[in-house]
Amino acid sequence: MTATIDASPAAPAPGSPATTAKRPRRRLGTIVLWIVAIGGFIYLFIPLVTIAVFTFNHPTTKFNTTWQGFTFDNWLHPFKERAFTNALWVSIEVALVACVIATVLGSLMALAMARYRMRGGSALNLLIVLPLTTPEIVMGSSLFTLFFNLGVSRGFWTIVIAHVLFCLSFVAMTVKARVRGLDWSLEEAAADLGASPARTFWKVTVPMITPGVVAAFLLSLALSIDDYIITSFVAGPTITFPRRVFDSARIAIPPQVHVLATIIMLVAIAIIVAGTIAGNRRANQGR
């Protein structure tokens, strides 16, 4: 019999210098990671905190840009500046109409592309991604040229058409990501049990894609309310909230601008928190 000798190096003992040397490196990496993460969050949230703080400012000039004193009057009269309030309502109306249309069309497109194989599928994917990668000034100027050549008067509905175009891509990509992970055997089971295609769609397919559809709608809603560049090309005499703020920045920035912006931010936070709570409850019920 021949004996074999294991020449592989032995693992270092827990208290050896090799293991103690690794611990400071890991701790240093963790500290650096936390510093970078905290710095990133500070960079993201400083503008939002600044807007919220200046809602309590009492400016002595037309510009609410320097701190003058603390007051609650701005929140007692948030809709004092009618021009900004009316512009905000226009932005909300445009966003609701455009995002409902974009959500319906984009969800159906995502279902068709994710479930069925068709000729030119890769070209369709490219066409959907193209508006996301195209600079907004290019899309805005091209839409302006199209409406001008067709003799279409610019206004509310041209803004809606423009917002549907760029929101459609966001909706289709978001819903498509949700659709890819679904179990389509549930539809087959419903069909085996005698459900009609329409009943299967409304009772099985729609509930499965609802989280993705809701997320796509909220994302497109935020993008529509926020848009300025494309809107400025196709709005004509219609004034949205971003246009009103930008056009008035050289004349006056009343504190109500910060109040309205903070209200929009608080509504967005409330929607996110409500969605998170509902998702956690649904997950706990499924266990």
Phi, psi and omega per residue, in radians:
M1 nan 2.468 3.125
T2 -1.954 2.384 -3.136
A3 -1.695 2.384 3.111
T4 -1.757 2.496 -3.105
I5 -1.917 2.182 3.121
D6 -1.409 1.934 -3.103
A7 -1.683 0.065 -3.133
S8 -1.206 2.512 -3.112
P9 -1.158 2.442 3.127
A10 -1.267 2.578 3.115
A11 -1.178 2.466 -3.121
P12 -1.165 2.533 3.119
A13 -1.180 2.723 -3.098
P14 -0.986 -0.583 -3.102
G15 -1.731 0.193 -3.084
S16 -1.289 2.841 3.130
P17 -1.054 -0.494 -3.119
A18 -1.157 -0.751 3.139
T19 -1.265 -0.627 3.122
T20 -1.196 -0.448 3.111
A21 -1.311 -0.496 3.141
K22 -1.307 -0.557 -3.077
R23 -1.090 -0.806 3.098
P24 -1.058 -0.596 3.124
R25 -1.144 -0.749 3.115
R26 -1.119 -0.747 3.123
R27 -1.115 -0.701 3.115
L28 -1.114 -0.734 3.097
G29 -1.109 -0.689 3.105
T30 -1.122 -0.735 3.141
I31 -1.112 -0.768 3.122
V32 -1.098 -0.704 3.127
L33 -1.091 -0.758 3.116
W34 -1.134 -0.686 3.133
I35 -1.106 -0.789 3.137
V36 -1.115 -0.743 -3.135
A37 -1.118 -0.800 3.135
I38 -1.120 -0.714 3.097
G39 -1.093 -0.669 3.090
G40 -1.116 -0.750 3.120
F41 -1.149 -0.677 3.101
I42 -1.101 -0.748 3.126
Y43 -1.069 -0.643 -3.114
L44 -1.305 -0.671 -2.946
F45 -1.721 -0.174 3.112
I46 -1.045 -0.791 3.105
P47 -1.074 -0.680 -3.141
L48 -1.166 -0.734 3.112
V49 -1.140 -0.677 3.131
T50 -1.082 -0.758 3.114
I51 -1.073 -0.782 -3.128
A52 -1.129 -0.688 -3.129
V53 -1.143 -0.725 -3.078
F54 -1.314 -0.058 2.977
T55 -1.236 -0.321 3.122
F56 -1.768 0.211 -3.128
N57 -1.489 2.609 3.079
H58 -2.037 1.474 -3.060
P59 -1.255 2.606 3.089
T60 -1.745 -0.082 3.100
T61 -2.122 -3.034 -3.135
K62 -1.346 -0.191 -3.066
F63 -1.962 2.132 3.118
N64 -1.582 1.165 -3.077
T65 -2.116 -0.279 3.094
T66 -2.158 2.490 -3.086
W67 -1.290 2.192 -3.124
Q68 -2.033 -0.572 -3.118
G69 3.018 2.795 -3.077
F70 -1.563 2.410 3.099
T71 -2.763 2.672 3.039
F72 -1.756 -0.004 -3.039
D73 -1.073 -0.578 -3.114
N74 -1.112 -0.652 3.125
W75 -1.386 -0.398 3.067
L76 -1.280 -0.433 3.141
H77 -2.306 1.166 -3.073
P78 -1.219 -0.419 -3.083
F79 -1.881 0.528 -3.102
K80 -1.155 -0.733 -3.138
E81 -1.470 1.736 -3.025
R82 -1.133 -0.566 -3.117
A83 -1.096 -0.758 3.136
F84 -1.265 -0.642 3.118
T85 -1.131 -0.791 3.110
N86 -1.098 -0.690 3.110
A87 -1.131 -0.636 3.100
L88 -1.138 -0.719 3.115
W89 -1.126 -0.636 3.081
V90 -1.105 -0.760 3.118
S91 -1.086 -0.701 3.136
I92 -1.173 -0.736 3.125
E93 -1.107 -0.789 3.113
V94 -1.065 -0.784 -3.094
A95 -1.111 -0.742 -3.121
L96 -1.124 -0.828 -3.123
V97 -1.136 -0.852 -3.080
A98 -1.153 -0.707 -3.066
C99 -1.295 -0.556 3.053
V100 -1.116 -0.810 3.121
I101 -1.105 -0.808 -3.114
A102 -1.142 -0.621 -3.130
T103 -1.187 -0.747 3.128
V104 -1.122 -0.898 -3.109
L105 -1.150 -0.772 -3.114
G106 -1.151 -0.631 3.112
S107 -1.164 -0.745 3.102
L108 -1.138 -0.680 3.080
M109 -1.101 -0.745 3.141
A110 -1.111 -0.718 3.098
L111 -1.086 -0.763 -3.120
A112 -1.133 -0.747 -3.086
M113 -1.299 -0.560 -3.092
A114 -1.436 -0.500 -3.023
R115 -1.712 -0.488 -3.022
Y116 -2.085 2.476 3.028
R117 -1.584 2.258 -3.095
M118 -2.451 2.763 3.082
R119 -1.193 2.405 -3.125
G120 1.348 0.374 -3.136
G121 -1.081 -0.698 3.120
S122 -1.158 -0.622 3.096
A123 -1.165 -0.662 3.083
L124 -1.113 -0.731 3.089
N125 -1.058 -0.693 3.107
L126 -1.131 -0.723 -3.138
L127 -1.152 -0.558 3.120
I128 -1.268 -0.683 -3.126
V129 -1.301 -0.446 -3.047
L130 -0.970 -0.816 3.114
P131 -1.096 -0.430 3.117
L132 -1.268 -0.556 -3.093
T133 -1.654 -0.239 3.140
T134 -1.344 2.291 3.076
P135 -0.999 2.484 -3.077
E136 -1.080 -0.584 -3.127
I137 -1.161 -0.526 3.092
V138 -1.205 -0.812 3.123
M139 -1.129 -0.717 -3.136
G140 -1.116 -0.791 -3.136
S141 -1.187 -0.624 3.115
S142 -1.189 -0.702 3.089
L143 -1.157 -0.672 3.094
F144 -1.069 -0.759 3.120
T145 -1.106 -0.721 3.137
L146 -1.101 -0.848 -3.136
F147 -1.145 -0.642 -3.133
F148 -1.163 -0.770 -3.131
N149 -1.184 -0.565 3.119
L150 -1.450 -0.082 -3.139
G151 1.262 0.438 -3.139
V152 -1.464 2.225 3.100
S153 -1.290 2.246 -3.084
R154 -1.372 2.492 -3.116
G155 3.089 -2.535 -3.049
F156 -1.030 -0.828 -3.020
W157 -1.323 -0.483 3.034
T158 -1.217 -0.578 3.042
I159 -1.132 -0.745 3.129
V160 -1.057 -0.790 3.136
I161 -1.055 -0.771 -3.141
A162 -1.115 -0.731 -3.122
H163 -1.225 -0.588 3.065
V164 -1.090 -0.679 -3.081
L165 -1.097 -0.828 -3.082
F166 -1.495 -0.395 3.064
C167 -1.311 -0.475 -3.112
L168 -1.029 -0.712 -3.131
S169 -1.165 -0.737 3.119
F170 -1.101 -0.730 3.141
V171 -1.137 -0.831 -3.098
A172 -1.073 -0.749 -3.136
M173 -1.193 -0.688 -3.133
T174 -1.182 -0.822 -3.131
V175 -1.189 -0.618 3.127
K176 -1.093 -0.681 3.085
A177 -1.108 -0.602 3.090
R178 -1.267 -0.715 -3.061
V179 -1.151 -0.594 -3.077
R180 -1.054 -0.516 -3.079
G181 -1.686 0.248 -3.077
L182 -1.553 2.713 3.105
D183 -1.686 1.754 -3.077
W184 -1.348 -0.104 3.065
S185 -1.145 -0.347 3.085
L186 -1.146 -0.632 3.071
E187 -1.152 -0.712 3.119
E188 -1.133 -0.647 3.099
A189 -1.142 -0.710 3.104
A190 -1.117 -0.689 3.107
A191 -1.162 -0.660 3.099
D192 -1.128 -0.505 3.130
L193 -1.474 0.058 3.043
G194 1.736 0.129 -3.140
A195 -1.297 2.443 3.092
S196 -1.275 2.831 3.116
P197 -0.996 -0.698 3.135
A198 -1.157 -0.760 3.138
R199 -1.154 -0.664 3.091
T200 -1.102 -0.705 -3.126
F201 -1.114 -0.816 -3.053
W202 -1.370 -0.518 -3.077
K203 -1.650 -0.399 -3.072
V204 -2.056 -0.958 -3.038
T205 -1.185 -0.853 -3.089
V206 -1.062 -0.822 3.092
P207 -1.045 -0.573 -3.129
M208 -1.225 -0.623 -3.082
I209 -1.659 -0.035 -3.069
T210 -1.003 -0.788 3.117
P211 -0.999 -0.730 3.104
G212 -1.176 -0.660 3.128
V213 -1.153 -0.756 3.132
V214 -1.112 -0.762 3.122
A215 -1.092 -0.719 3.117
A216 -1.133 -0.707 3.133
F217 -1.109 -0.786 -3.127
L218 -1.151 -0.681 3.107
L219 -1.118 -0.818 3.137
S220 -1.166 -0.567 3.094
L221 -1.102 -0.778 3.117
A222 -1.124 -0.722 3.133
L223 -1.142 -0.653 -3.130
S224 -1.192 -0.788 -3.140
I225 -1.131 -0.572 -3.055
D226 -1.429 -0.343 -2.959
D227 -1.174 2.373 3.073
Y228 -2.165 -0.776 -2.969
I229 -1.122 -0.961 -3.128
I230 -1.113 -0.717 -3.125
T231 -1.071 -0.664 -3.104
S232 -1.117 -0.421 3.121
F233 -1.425 -0.553 -2.970
V234 -1.995 0.022 -3.013
A235 -1.374 -0.566 -3.052
G236 1.130 -2.287 3.140
P237 -1.395 -0.147 -3.119
T238 -1.305 2.297 -3.074
I239 -1.964 2.087 3.038
T240 -1.667 3.020 -3.076
F241 -1.090 -0.840 3.093
P242 -1.041 -0.660 3.112
R243 -1.154 -0.735 3.130
R244 -1.090 -0.748 3.139
V245 -1.138 -0.799 -3.106
F246 -1.154 -0.759 -3.112
D247 -1.186 -0.512 -3.101
S248 -1.582 -0.114 -3.056
A249 -1.106 -0.476 3.137
R250 -1.470 -0.218 -3.092
I251 -1.878 -0.888 -3.101
A252 -2.849 2.556 3.012
I253 -2.234 1.547 -3.123
P254 -1.236 2.777 -3.134
P255 -1.128 -0.369 3.119
Q256 -1.102 -0.432 3.067
V257 -1.088 -0.782 3.121
H258 -1.186 -0.606 3.126
V259 -1.153 -0.811 3.129
L260 -1.117 -0.703 3.098
A261 -1.121 -0.674 3.114
T262 -1.183 -0.649 3.089
I263 -1.085 -0.763 3.094
I264 -1.044 -0.744 -3.141
M265 -1.133 -0.729 3.139
L266 -1.147 -0.672 3.090
V267 -1.116 -0.727 3.109
A268 -1.100 -0.734 3.122
I269 -1.124 -0.725 3.131
A270 -1.089 -0.704 3.121
I271 -1.126 -0.745 -3.137
I272 -1.127 -0.771 3.139
V273 -1.118 -0.764 3.131
A274 -1.097 -0.722 3.110
G275 -1.137 -0.667 3.112
T276 -1.150 -0.761 3.126
I277 -1.115 -0.760 3.124
A278 -1.115 -0.690 3.109
G279 -1.144 -0.678 3.115
N280 -1.171 -0.693 3.103
R281 -1.123 -0.712 3.134
R282 -1.137 -0.672 3.126
A283 -1.177 -0.680 3.128
N284 -1.203 -0.608 3.106
Q285 -1.215 -0.516 -3.133
G286 -1.335 -0.219 -3.135
R287 -1.388 nan nan
